[in-house]
Amino acid sequence: MVRALEQLHEAHEGINGFRDVMKDSQRILRRFRREGREPIDPTLAETALRRTEAALALADVAAVDVSDDALITFKDQVRYPIRIFAQNLRFNLALTRLSNATLPDHVGDPKREELGRDCTRELGRLRVMLEAGSGWDKWTGWSAPENFRIHTPPPTLADLKPLRQLSER
């Protein structure tokens, strides 16, 4: 379990936490239609996702040894934060890939429509995870998207509609 949290900590290096990844996703969304956009390097987020997925695998192995009475705490305080961070990174990477595929030099890229669907799917998965929470009744609703601070809430699916239209061109 400790190794899983250490791996998650390593995943935050250079990219920081959930809030900063979501802020970056919001920044990408705002810049989408701006002229003169530059390509976005996905390397940092890809590395963070690999490390986060490794942390999740370690947590899954550790879960076998967690006692029944400690399992809800383990899921809430170890596994759930890793899962939502990984999904946040997947959404960020989907936006990054779509942003790069919609640059002027990529007009007619056959992947654009698929990448638009990827953004919608990854955001949908993130919102479902946040809405569902960790499963501990004590914290029901705590992570629901409508309870986020104003600066870092995940976008709504409606917020992606203009991106989907852009990706279908």
N, C-alpha and C positions, 0 to 999 in steps of 0.2 A: 504494500500500500504506500509506504514511504517513497519507494522508487517511482511509483506512478505520479505522485505529487512533485517529485524532483524533476521528472520528465516534463510535466506540465509547466513547471517553472522555467525550464530551459526553452520550451516552446514560446514563451513570452519574450525572450531575448530579442531586442530590436523591433518587435512589433507591439509590445506591451500587452494589455489585457483586452477583455471583451469590449469595453467602452471605446478604446482607441481603434480597434478593428471596425466597429460599427461607425465611428466617426469617419474613418477612411471610406467606408462604403457610402455614407451619406455624401461625402465630398465627390466621389466618383459619379454618383447620381446627379449632383448639381452641375457638374462639368460636362455632362454627356453631350449636350447640344452646343456647347461652346466651340467656336472656331479656333483653330490652332491648337487643339488638344495634342498633348504629347503621349506617346505610348507609355503604358504603365508596366514596370518590371514586376512580374509576379513571384520572383525568386524568394523573397522574404516570407511571403504568405505561404508559399508551397512548402518551404522548410518548416515553418511553424505548424502547418497541418500534418506533415509527416511525424513530427515530434509529438503532437497532440494525439494522433492516432496510436502512436507507440505507447503513450501514457494510458490511453483507454484500454489497450490490450493488456498492459500490466495491471490495471485496475480490475479487469475482468478475471484475471488469474488470481488476484488477491481476494476477490469476492468469495471464492470457494472457502477460504479460511475464516471469514467473518461470521461471528456467532449470530444466531437468529435475532437476538434482542439488540444487536448493534447494526444490523443490516440496513435499517431505515436511515440511520445516521450516516453510514458509509455511502449509501446511494445519494443522499442529499448533499453531503459535504465533500465527497470525492468524485464519484462517478458522474453526477449531474453537471457540475461545473466543467468537467472535461468534455462531456457530450455537447453542451451548448457552445463552448468555445470552438470545438471542431466544426460544428455546423455554421457558426458565424464566419469562420475562415472559408468554408466551402462557398457560402454566399458571396463573400468578398472576392474570392477567386473567380466565381462565375461572372460577377460584374466586371472584373478586370479583363477577363477574356472577351466579353462582349464589347467593352469599351475599345479594346485594341482591334477587334474585328470590324468595328464601325468607323475606324479612321478613314479619311479620304482615299488613301492608297489601298484600301481593302474593299472598295466598292465591288459588289458582285460576289463576295466571299460566300461560298455555299454553306459555310458553317454558321453564318449569322443567325438564321432562324432557329437552328438548334440551340445556339448559345442563349438566345432570348428565352427559350423554353427552360433551359438550365437555370437561369436567374430566377424565374418564377417558381420552379420546383424547389430550389434550395432555400429561397425565402419562405416558401410555404412550410417546408420542414422545420425551419428555425422557429417560425411563429407557432406552430403546433407544439413543439418542445417547450417553448416558453409558456404557452397557455396551460399545458398539462402540468408543468412544474416537476418537482422531483418525486412526487408521490407521498410526501410526508404531509399529512393533513394539517399539521401545525402551520405550514407555510403555504397553504392553498392560496392561489392568486398572487403570491409575492412576486413571481417573475412574469406575470402576464404583461404582454406588450403595452397595454393601456396604463400600466403602473410605472412605466419607465420615466425617468427624468426627461424633461423636454429636449435636452441636447443629444441624447443617444438612443431614442427609441428605434426599433427596427422599422423600416418602411412598411407600408401596407402593400398588399398585392396591387391595389389601384395605382400606387405610386410607380409601378413598373410598366404600366400600360404604354406610356410614350416610348419606353425603351423597346418594347415588343414591336411597336409600329416601325421604329427606326431599324430594328434588326431584320424586318421583313422586306426592306427596300432592296 
